Amino acid sequence: MAEYINIRGQNIEVVASDPANPTQGQIWYNSTSNTLKGQAFQTAAWATGGNLPLINYGLASAGTATAGLAFGGTTPTAPDYTATTNEYDGTSWTSGGSMALARTERGGTGLQTAALAAAGEAGATNATEEYNGSTWTTGGNMAAPNYGIRGFGTQTAAVMASNLSVEEYDGNSWTTVNPLSAARNYTFSGGVASPQTAGWIAGAGTPNAQTEEYDGTNWTAGGNLNTGRQFGGGAGSLTTAIAMTGSNPGGITNLTELYDGTSWSSTATTSTSREDAKGAGTSASAFIAGGRNPTVLSATEEYTGAGPVTQTITAS
């Protein structure tokens, strides 16, 4: 049998723990787990996740890819607007505490254990609710009723934008700040991965491909989406952003794009085209859930970005 050293020209190192920064193609034997491992490069892909407990669109989201939150939205059965909350662990959804106010197309951001729900459509409202991982409580009202609103940041340092209006939240009250350059709603936005002082909003408006970046005071133009659209799921920081699915005059899409702080690039597409879905995460790991096409959906899909990955080598 040919030996690895004769094929590759190097020994297989025996180590008690996996190397901290292995190089692509590196092979080693982990004596603690008694496994042969190697460093490979994986391509970006979407995979099926756990279904939401209810079919839903217009929902809001918060959290991360493995500790996510989906709340509110619209179902096809009466009463249309829902106050339900569901929590995601990266595999399946479980029920959380219901909101006081059933509504759709609200803004959402924060963590699974410290989330923020702002405004929304229940006959347009300016109400804010805060989630602690089990129950929702009332927060400070926004300056004006609004829906189709999107935002980023944490429960105590958030930004929400719709049309031209932008407001900041400090955990108690909202303050009107500098407006967007163009009226936009139903946009993509960064969620909790984007801090209040380094966030982004993309899509919708005119033009519907434009990205605007926020430094805590001013908005500046960023790179344009390759395909302009709205009604999609957005997540990630300025350099790890992801814009998922959505719609435009051409129809409902399954497109995914990634932002590095300068330009957007296309990546793997979802298996289901959808609009009015939401998600969380970053360009390395994210999920998208719910939406419609045109049937209302409960399906969740999970995204894994391209990059190096450690794999266990087994006989085939």
N, C-alpha and C positions, 0 to 999 in steps of 0.2 A: 504494500500500500504506500502510495506517495505520502511523504511527510509534509506538514504545513510549511516548515522552514525551507524545504526545497522548492515549494510552489511560490511562496510569498517572500522568501528571503529574510524572515525574522522569526524569533521565538514567540511563543504564546506566553505572556507574563502571567504568573500566578499571584493573585492579590486577595487580601482579606475583605476589601470593599471596592466597589466600582470606582474607577478613576474620576476625579472631579471634572476634568475637561478633556475627554477623549477626542481623538481626531477621527475623521471619517475613514472607515476601513479598518480601524484599530480593533484587534481581537484580544480578549483576556479571559482567564479562568478565575471565577470568584470562588475561593475555597470555603467561604462561609456558607453560601447557598448551594455550593457544588454544582454550579452552572457555567457553561461556556457562553460568553456574551460578546457582542460586537457593536460598533457604532455605525449606523446606517443613515440614509437621508430619505425622509418620507415626503411624498407629495401631498399637497392640500386636498382635503376631501370632506364631504358631508356624509353623515351616517344617521340612521334612524334613532331617535330618542324616545322617551316615554311620552305617551299622549297626555294632554291636559284632561282633567276630569270632565270638562264641558267644552263643547264647540263654541268658539268665541272669536270676535274680531274687535278692533278698536281698543284692545286692552293696553295697559301700561306695564312697564317692567322695571326691575331694579336688580342689583346684585351682580353676581359673577356667573361664569359658565357652570360651576359646580355648587353654587349657593345662590340660586336665582329666585326671583319673585315675579309673579304675574297677577295683576289685579284689575278689577273692573272690566269694562268692555260691553259688547252687545252680543246677545244670543238671539237665535231666530224664533224663540218662543217667549210668550208673555210671562212676566214683564221683560221688555227688551233689554233694558240696561241692568247690569248686574253689579253687586257689591262684593262678589266673591274674591278671595285671595288664595293663591296656590303657591307652594314653595317647591323648588326644584333642587335636587341634590346631585345632578349630573347624570342621573339614571331615571328617576321617577318623580312624579308630582304628588304632594300631599296637601290636604286642606289646611289653610291658616285662618286667622281671624277675619271676619267680614268687616268691610268699611261701614261707616254710618250712612254714607250717601252713595247710592247706586249711580254710576255715571260711566260715560264712554269718552274716548278721545281726550283723556287727561294727560298731564305731564307726569312722568315718574322718574325717580333717580334714587340714589342711596344704596344701602346694603340690605340684605335679606333681614337683618336684625335691626336696621335703622333706616327705613325707607321713607320716601316723601311722595305724596300724591297731591297734585296741584290742579285746580280749576277743572275743566271738563264739561261735557254736555249732559245735562240733566234738566234741560231748559237752561242753558249756559250758567255756570256757577263760578264764583271766585273762591270757593272753599278749599282749605288745605287740611290734609290729614297726615299724621305721622304714625309709622308702624315700628314696634319694638321687638318684633319677632313673634308676637302672639296676638296683640291687640292694636287697634287703631285709636288714636286720640286726636282731638281737634287742634289744629295749629292756626297761625295768623292768616287772615284773608288776603288774597291778592288785591291789587288796586282796582281791578275791573274783572267782570266775568269773561271767560275765555275758553275756547276749546280748539282742538287741533294743535295743542301746545306741546312743545318738546323741550328737553333740557339736559343738564348735566350737573355733576357735583355731589355733595353729601347732604344729609338731612339738615345739617347746621350751616352749610355753605353751598347753596345751590343757585343755579341760573335757569330761568325758564323764559322761552321766547315764542311768540306767535305773532304773525303779521309783522309789523314793525316793532311792536312793544317787547321790551326786555325788562325783567325784574330779577332782583337778587334776594335770597332768603338767608337769614342769619340764625334760624332755629326758632325765632319768635315772630318776626315781622318781615314784610316785603318792602323793597325800595326800588323805585323805577330808575333805571340806568340808561346808558346810551343805546339807541335803537340799532337794529340791523340796517344794512344798507338798502335792502329791498324787502318788501312785504313777503313773508313766507310762513306757511304753516304746514302741518303734516310732514315735517322734515325728518331727516336722520340726525341723531345727536349722540354725544359720547357717553352718557350715563355716568356712573360713579367713577369710572376709570379716568374721566376728565375732571380735573379740579376746577374750582370756580375761577381761578386765575390763568387757566390754560385749557380752554374748551373749544368746541367746534360745533357748528350747525351746517348741514349740507342738503342740497336738493330743494325741491319745491320752488315756489316763487317764479320770478322772471329775471334772469334765466334760471331754469330748473336744474342746472348742473352745478351751480356755483357753491363753493365752500366759503364760509366765513369763520375766522378764528378770533377768539376772545382772550385778552390778556388780563382781564380783571377790570379794565377800564374801557378800552377801545376794541372795535371790530375791524379786522383787515381781511382783504381777499386772500383766499388760499387756492389750491389747485382745483380744477373742475372735475367732477365725476365724468367718467367716460360715457356713461349713459345717464342723462338727466331723468329724474323720477322723484316720486314722493310716496307717502304711505308705506314706508319700509321700516325695518329694524336697524338701529344704529347702536354702536358700542365702541369702547376703546378710547385711549388717549389720543392726543394730536399725532403721535408717532406710531400708534398701534391701533388705528381706527379701522372699523369694518362697517360697511353699508350693505344690508342684506335685503334682497327681493324688492318689492315695491311695484309701482305702476306709473305709466305715462300715457299720452295719447295713443301710443302704439300697442298698449295692452298691459296685462299683468305679467311680471317677469320673475325669473328665478336667478337673476344676476347677483353676484357678490363682488364687491370691490374693496381693496385695502388701501389705506392712506398712511404714508410715512412722514407726514408733516410737510411734504412738498407736492406730491402727485399721487393720483389714484391709479391702481393697477387692477386688472381683472384676475379673478382666481376661480376656484371650482364653483359650479352652480348648484343650487339646491335641487333635490329631486322633484319638488313641487313648487310651481310658480305660485306666489301669493302676494296679496296686498293687505295692509292694515294688520300685519303681524308684528310682534315685538320680540326682543331678545336682549342678551347681555353677554359680556365677555370682552375679548380683545381679538386682534388679528391672529393670535396664536391659538385661541380656544374660545368658542362662542356657541350660543344656541339661538334658534328662532322658533317661535311657537304661535299657534293659532293663525288667525287671518281668514281670508276667503279667496276663492277662485272658480266661479263665483260662489260655489258651495262653501258654507262656513266650516272651518277646520278645527280639529283638536291636535293635529299632528305637530310633533316637535322634531327638529333636526339639529344635530350637533356638528360643529365645524372644528376641524383640526388643521392648523396651518402647516405649510411646508417648513421643513427644517430637520436638524439632526435628531436622532432618537436612538436610545440604547435598546437593543433587542436581545432576547435570549435565543441562542442557537440550538435547535433541536434536530434530531434525525428525521428525515422525511421518507 
